[in-house]
Amino acid sequence: MTDNTFITRVAAAQHALRDLFPATPLQLNEHLSKKYDARIYLKREDLTPVRSYKIRGAFNFMRKKMEACAAGGTFCCASAGNHAQGFAFACRHFGVKGRVFMPVTTPQQKIDKTRVFGGDAIAIELTGDFFDDCYAAAKAYAEAQGAEFVPPFDHEDIVEGQASVAREIREQLGEERLDLVVMPVGGGGLASGMTRYFDAESRSRPELRFVEPLGAPSLRSSLENGALTRMPQIDGFVDGAAVSLIGAIPFETLSRFRPDDVVLAPEGRLCQTMLDMLNVEGIVLEPAGALAIDALDTLQEEVRGKTVALVVSGGNFDFERLPDVKERALRYCGLKKYFILRLAQRPGALKDFLNLLGPDDDIARFEYLKKSARDFGSILLGIETKDPANFPALLERFEADGIRYQDITDDQIVADLLI
């Protein structure tokens, strides 16, 4: 059933956005299309003025508030980075004052860019280690100061603004059939807005799939439990999508989907996807921005022979994080492992050990952890290789030589302490 009211509101939001930037490109990607035997389009939200789609919702919310009040006032928001930049850009555009609350852990690149986009119109406060901390601080500030809180995702006007992505995709494809749309999910504003738009149309709705970080599966967990479910702990690596609780309004729209409609992207695989897009296509993506592309690895049978649109949601990547991205990718692909091993404390022992390495095995880390033992020393060893199949043979040589070892590559607690 067509929801003309929602379609009309989204059209108004899209029209107003043209004062800020043109429609982001929808690009047929030959590399991905050939790799997955499909027609793969990338909706390049990383090419908005703030390099993410978040500007759409923030601008639409503020536009409607100002139209209703016919005045300026003060606004505030909480954000891990992208919503803050869209908010800052909108504050400067409308000529209003804004205060941004961001986690202390926010990448410096996003903090700096927020200051650039907002200029004198905004002030930034860093508080707490996670999004939930700064969210509470922003809400408290709004109540105490009478400021208008601009939610990152859980509001009808935010959802409406993000839905303009779906409207642009339809306009850009024209009459070409669209079989599948893949969207990243953090708080759910984008995914629910696009879902509502496709539902509201009179034409055939494409299949919809959603992608969350493996370490922050709020939507999938909520679908499995049949109710909003707060994650007790999350991995914050995918900072643009790592939230502990999906928004109530977005979940109302998305609750009809099956848990299997949500792909969980392992952080290590996501890092490899980021590197592939950088090295092959020259596209710089932040972790959240690569989610939809990364999901193709899981959906490859489903996308074959179809026309697919992937929402590339953001490109605010701090290159100081690149070593960490490479490290995670190597470990996920099985090309790098870490061990604690015991090496005999005798002349020639190190030389004998080095002879056990294969021609493609390279020592990336070698550190004595304990030198006081008389007969043996404990060593932290990191090894990179060109083929994951090299490791089983290497470990067989360790065992044949009597070297005692422990693989700590996937032991998060030990790895965090030593690596």
C-alpha positions in Angstrom: 0.0 0.0 0.0 1.4 3.4 -1.0 2.1 5.8 1.8 1.9 9.1 -0.1 2.4 11.2 3.0 5.8 9.6 3.8 6.8 9.9 0.1 5.8 13.5 0.1 7.8 14.3 3.2 10.9 12.6 1.9 10.6 14.4 -1.3 10.5 17.7 0.6 13.6 16.7 2.6 15.4 15.8 -0.6 14.5 19.1 -2.3 15.7 21.1 0.7 19.0 19.2 0.8 19.8 20.4 -2.7 20.6 23.8 -1.1 23.6 22.0 0.5 24.8 19.4 -2.1 23.7 17.6 -5.2 22.6 14.0 -5.2 25.4 11.7 -4.3 26.5 9.4 -7.2 25.2 5.9 -7.8 28.1 4.2 -9.5 28.2 0.9 -11.3 31.3 -0.8 -9.9 33.0 -3.0 -12.5 35.4 -4.6 -10.0 32.7 -5.8 -7.6 30.3 -6.6 -10.4 32.8 -8.9 -12.1 33.9 -10.5 -8.8 30.3 -11.4 -7.7 28.8 -11.9 -11.2 26.2 -9.2 -10.7 25.4 -5.5 -11.4 26.8 -3.9 -8.3 26.0 -0.2 -7.7 27.6 1.9 -5.0 25.5 4.7 -3.5 28.4 7.0 -2.6 27.3 8.7 0.7 31.0 9.1 1.4 30.9 12.0 -1.2 28.5 14.3 0.7 30.1 17.5 2.0 30.7 15.8 5.4 31.6 12.4 3.8 28.6 10.5 5.3 24.9 10.3 5.0 24.3 11.7 8.5 24.0 15.2 7.2 20.6 14.3 5.7 18.9 13.5 9.0 20.5 16.3 11.0 19.7 18.9 8.4 16.1 17.7 8.0 15.5 17.7 11.8 16.8 21.2 12.2 15.0 22.5 9.2 11.7 21.4 10.5 12.3 22.6 14.0 13.3 26.1 12.7 10.3 26.2 10.4 8.0 25.3 13.3 9.6 27.9 15.7 10.4 30.5 13.1 13.5 31.3 15.1 17.1 30.1 15.8 17.8 28.9 19.3 20.5 26.5 20.5 20.9 22.9 19.4 23.0 20.0 20.7 23.9 16.5 19.7 25.7 13.4 20.7 27.9 11.6 18.2 30.8 9.3 17.6 31.7 11.6 14.6 29.6 11.5 11.5 26.4 12.8 13.0 28.4 15.5 14.7 29.8 16.6 11.3 26.4 16.7 9.7 25.1 18.6 12.7 28.0 21.1 12.6 27.5 21.7 8.9 23.8 22.4 9.4 24.4 24.7 12.4 26.7 26.9 10.3 24.3 26.7 7.3 21.3 27.9 9.5 23.4 30.4 11.5 22.5 28.8 14.9 24.7 27.8 17.9 25.3 24.2 18.6 27.1 22.0 21.1 28.5 18.6 20.2 29.1 15.8 22.8 31.6 13.2 21.5 33.2 10.2 23.2 36.8 10.7 24.3 37.7 7.8 22.0 36.5 9.5 18.8 39.2 9.5 16.1 41.0 12.9 16.0 40.2 13.2 12.3 36.5 13.3 13.0 36.9 15.8 15.8 39.0 18.1 13.6 36.6 17.9 10.7 33.6 18.7 13.0 35.4 21.9 14.1 36.0 22.8 10.4 32.4 22.2 9.3 30.9 24.1 12.3 33.4 26.9 12.7 32.3 29.5 15.3 28.8 28.1 15.3 29.7 25.1 17.5 31.5 24.0 20.7 32.8 20.4 21.3 32.8 18.5 24.5 34.6 15.2 24.8 33.0 13.0 27.5 32.9 9.3 28.3 34.5 6.3 26.5 31.4 5.2 24.6 28.5 6.7 22.7 26.0 6.0 25.5 28.1 8.2 27.8 28.1 11.3 25.6 24.4 10.7 24.7 23.4 11.0 28.4 25.6 14.1 28.7 24.0 15.8 25.7 20.4 15.0 26.9 21.3 16.4 30.4 22.7 19.6 28.7 19.6 20.0 26.6 17.3 19.7 29.6 19.4 22.1 31.8 20.0 24.7 29.1 16.8 24.5 27.1 18.6 23.5 24.0 17.1 21.4 21.2 18.6 17.9 21.2 19.2 16.6 17.6 19.0 12.7 17.9 21.5 10.7 15.8 18.8 8.2 14.6 15.8 7.7 16.9 13.4 10.4 15.6 10.9 10.5 12.7 12.5 13.6 11.2 15.9 11.9 11.2 14.5 8.8 9.6 12.7 10.9 7.0 15.9 12.7 6.1 17.9 9.5 5.7 15.2 8.0 3.5 16.2 10.5 0.8 19.0 8.1 0.0 16.4 5.6 -1.2 14.6 8.2 -3.2 17.8 9.2 -5.0 18.6 5.6 -5.8 15.2 5.2 -7.5 15.6 8.4 -9.5 19.2 7.5 -10.6 18.3 4.0 -11.7 15.3 5.2 -13.6 13.4 2.2 -15.0 16.2 -0.3 -14.4 15.1 -3.2 -12.2 16.5 -3.1 -8.6 16.6 -6.6 -7.1 18.5 -6.1 -3.8 19.6 -3.2 -1.5 22.2 -3.7 1.2 22.3 -1.2 4.0 24.6 -0.8 7.1 22.9 -0.6 10.5 24.1 1.3 13.6 21.2 3.0 15.3 18.9 2.1 12.4 17.9 5.6 11.1 19.2 5.0 7.6 18.0 1.4 7.3 14.5 2.1 8.6 14.1 5.2 6.5 15.1 3.5 3.3 12.9 0.5 4.2 9.9 2.7 4.8 10.5 4.5 1.5 10.7 1.3 -0.5 7.6 0.1 1.3 5.7 3.3 0.6 6.2 3.1 -3.2 3.7 1.7 -5.6 6.4 -0.1 -7.5 7.8 -3.5 -6.6 10.0 -3.4 -3.5 13.6 -4.8 -3.8 14.8 -7.4 -1.4 16.5 -5.7 1.6 19.5 -6.9 3.6 21.2 -5.2 6.6 24.7 -5.4 7.9 26.0 -4.9 11.4 29.5 -5.3 12.9 30.0 -8.7 14.4 31.0 -7.0 17.7 27.9 -4.8 17.9 24.8 -6.9 16.6 22.1 -4.8 18.2 19.5 -5.3 15.4 20.1 -9.0 15.0 20.0 -9.7 18.7 16.8 -7.7 19.0 15.2 -9.7 16.1 16.3 -12.9 17.7 14.7 -11.9 21.0 11.6 -10.4 19.5 12.2 -7.1 21.4 14.7 -4.3 21.7 17.8 -5.8 23.3 20.7 -3.8 24.7 24.1 -5.3 24.1 25.9 -5.6 27.5 29.3 -5.1 25.7 30.3 -4.1 22.2 33.4 -3.9 20.1 33.9 -0.2 19.3 36.2 -0.7 16.3 33.4 0.1 13.8 32.9 3.4 15.5 30.2 4.7 13.0 27.9 1.7 13.6 28.9 0.3 17.1 25.8 1.1 19.2 24.6 -1.0 22.1 20.9 -0.4 21.4 19.2 0.2 18.1 16.7 3.0 18.1 13.1 2.3 19.2 11.5 4.0 16.1 13.9 2.3 13.6 13.2 -1.1 15.3 9.5 -0.6 14.9 10.0 -0.6 11.2 12.7 -3.3 11.0 11.1 -5.7 13.6 9.3 -7.7 10.8 12.6 -8.9 9.3 14.2 -12.3 10.1 17.5 -12.4 12.0 19.0 -14.0 8.9 18.2 -10.9 6.9 21.0 -9.2 9.0 24.6 -10.0 8.0 27.2 -9.8 10.7 30.5 -8.5 9.4 33.6 -9.7 11.3 35.9 -6.8 12.0 38.9 -8.5 10.5 37.2 -9.2 7.2 35.8 -5.7 7.2 39.4 -4.4 7.4 40.4 -6.5 4.4 37.5 -5.0 2.5 38.6 -1.5 3.3 42.1 -2.3 2.1 40.8 -3.9 -1.1 38.7 -0.9 -1.9 41.6 1.4 -1.2 44.2 -0.5 -3.2 42.0 -1.6 -6.1 39.5 1.2 -6.5 41.2 4.1 -4.7 38.1 4.6 -2.5 38.8 5.6 1.1 36.2 4.2 3.5 35.8 4.2 7.2 34.9 0.8 8.8 31.1 1.6 8.9 31.3 2.8 5.3 32.6 -0.6 4.1 29.9 -2.7 5.8 27.6 -3.1 2.8 30.5 -4.0 0.5 31.8 -6.5 3.0 28.4 -8.2 3.2 28.9 -9.4 -0.4 31.2 -12.1 0.9 28.3 -13.6 2.8 25.6 -12.8 0.2 27.6 -13.9 -2.9 25.1 -16.7 -3.9 22.2 -14.4 -3.3 23.5 -11.5 -5.4 24.6 -13.5 -8.4 22.9 -12.3 -11.6 21.0 -9.5 -9.8 21.1 -5.7 -9.8 22.3 -4.7 -6.3 22.6 -1.3 -4.6 25.1 -1.0 -1.7 25.0 2.1 0.5 28.5 3.2 1.1 27.7 5.2 4.2 30.9 7.0 5.1 34.5 7.9 4.3 35.8 9.6 7.4 38.9 7.5 7.9 41.8 8.5 10.1 44.9 7.2 8.4 46.6 6.9 11.8 44.3 3.8 12.2 45.7 2.2 9.0 48.3 0.0 10.8 45.6 -1.4 13.0 43.4 -2.1 10.0 46.3 -3.9 8.3 47.0 -5.9 11.4 43.4 -7.0 11.8 43.1 -7.9 8.2 46.3 -10.1 8.2 45.1 -11.9 11.4 41.6 -12.5 10.0 43.0 -13.9 6.7 45.3 -16.2 8.6 48.5 -14.5 7.3 49.7 -13.4 10.7 49.8 -15.2 14.0 51.2 -14.6 17.4 52.7 -17.2 19.7 54.3 -17.5 23.1 57.0 -20.1 23.0 59.8 -21.4 25.2 63.2 -21.3 23.7 66.3 -23.0 25.3 68.8 -20.7 26.9 71.9 -22.1 25.1 74.3 -20.9 22.4 72.9 -21.6 19.0 69.3 -22.0 20.1 68.1 -18.9 18.2 69.9 -20.0 15.1 68.3 -23.5 15.3 64.9 -21.9 15.7 65.3 -19.6 12.7 66.2 -22.6 10.6 62.7 -24.0 11.3 61.1 -21.1 9.4 59.9 -21.6 5.9 61.0 -19.4 2.9 57.7 -17.4 3.1 57.7 -17.0 6.9 58.7 -13.6 8.2 59.3 -12.6 11.8 57.2 -9.5 12.5 57.7 -9.5 16.3 60.3 -11.1 18.6 60.5 -10.2 22.2 61.8 -11.9 25.3 59.1 -11.9 28.0 61.2 -13.6 30.7 65.0 -13.9 30.7 65.6 -14.9 34.3 65.0 -18.6 33.8 68.2 -20.7 33.7 67.2 -23.2 31.1 64.4 -21.6 29.0 63.2 -18.2 28.0 59.6 -17.1 27.2 59.3 -15.3 23.9 56.5 -13.3 22.2 56.7 -14.2 18.5 54.8 -12.7 15.6 55.0 -14.3 12.2 53.7 -13.2 8.8 53.5 -15.5 5.9 52.2 -15.4 2.3 49.9 -18.4 2.5 47.8 -19.5 5.6 48.6 -23.1 4.7 52.2 -22.4 5.7 51.3 -22.3 9.4 50.3 -26.0 10.0 53.7 -27.1 8.5 55.5 -24.6 10.7 53.8 -25.8 13.8 54.6 -29.4 12.9 58.3 -28.4 12.8 58.0 -26.7 16.2 56.6 -29.9 17.7 59.1 -32.1 16.0 61.9 -29.9 17.5 60.4 -30.0 20.9 59.5 -26.3 21.1 56.6 -25.7 23.4 54.3 -22.9 22.2 50.9 -21.3 22.6 48.9 -19.6 19.8 47.5 -16.4 21.3 46.3 -14.9 18.0 42.6 -15.2 18.9 43.0 -14.9 22.6 41.7 -11.4 23.0 42.7 -10.9 26.6 46.2 -12.1 26.3 46.7 -10.4 22.9 45.6 -7.1 24.3 48.1 -7.4 27.1 51.1 -8.4 25.0 50.7 -7.4 21.4 
